[in-house]
């Protein structure tokens, strides 16, 4: 159970690039990072407009002198201070992630970055090498992984409750962009611009979320090959897709599917992951994150609830309130930021934490690699490709 007690000796001095006024993702980052006093927001380059960014930072109680016009200036000036920043979160459009993350690592900072880390696996591997060289933590905000029932699923699979894993069925298929909403929405418009969004839209924007959940639940399962078909039902979005189907074969003979979509009209999120074994299946739905459906062949279906004593101990560690009370996205993100803090603190002390997972640089690299392989398959006529 989490009671807000300190996990690190001193709060990590933390800054943001992006996440300014009008962007809801910045508020989620701040709420998650600051909740347990593991981080302290001391600086920021919050907006592409320096005056607007400074005004916003001041309203977050950040010293006006530490509200910077851009990230380059912030990294340079903070490095001169004895109390300079130790970590930075990047909440900017996709095209900027690689250069900002690279600059932060060169400045000796830990990083939490929105996904995707970058556009190509070559770039992602460059960041991975640099992070290792600098001994810096890079976290990626696959925020849904912070929900407690994801850990319960991981433990059930590891314990053999499902038997031999055969099928992994994933989807993140919402309907909010079933028409050309980007024509009147700037925050959506860049997502369908290849110069800013990268080589894909929904594959990278939503598909990588359930993919990472599968990596947490099934850490030993590796993709052998895949086939992807992608469509642009709103024609103006081409060449980027607003719908895609991916079929995967794993190295142990299991198969998986991912439906990535923003044109599933009428659907709110539609993010689910179902893992099917030889004895039983489990299913998690992000619109009901406090429950995990558990179905044993030949027995009545069960719904397991967050916070209950019948769960595995590992799934109870991140409880913030007793069972029966709902927890949501902010709590899930807070759990991940707590893990980021522990990893950063350990790295600063020259240590490595064993047996603690979080969406790290390897998860970021894998997300980029998966999108790259999906695009390669789709653009060659939806053919099977060996996973590279």
Secondary structure, DSSP 8 states (H G I E B T S, - for coil): ---S--SSSS-EEEEEEE--TT-HHHHHHHHHHHTTTSEEEEEEE--SSHHHHHHHHHTTT--GGGB-SSHHHHHHHHTTSTT--SEEEEES-GGGHHHHHHHHHHTT-EEEE-S-S-SSHHHHHHHHHHHHHHT--EEE--GGGGSHHHHHHHHHHHTTTT-SEEEEEEEEE--TTSS-GGGG-HHHHGGG-HHHH-S-SHIIIIIHHHHHHHHHHTTT--EEEEEEEEE-SSGGGTTS-SEEEEEEEETTS-EEEEEEES--TT-S--EEEEEEESSEEEEEEGGGTTEEEEEETTS--EEEETT-TTS-HHHHTT-SS-TTS---HHHHHHHHHHHHHHHHHHHHTT---SS---S-HHHHHHHHHHHHHHHHHHHTTS-EEE--
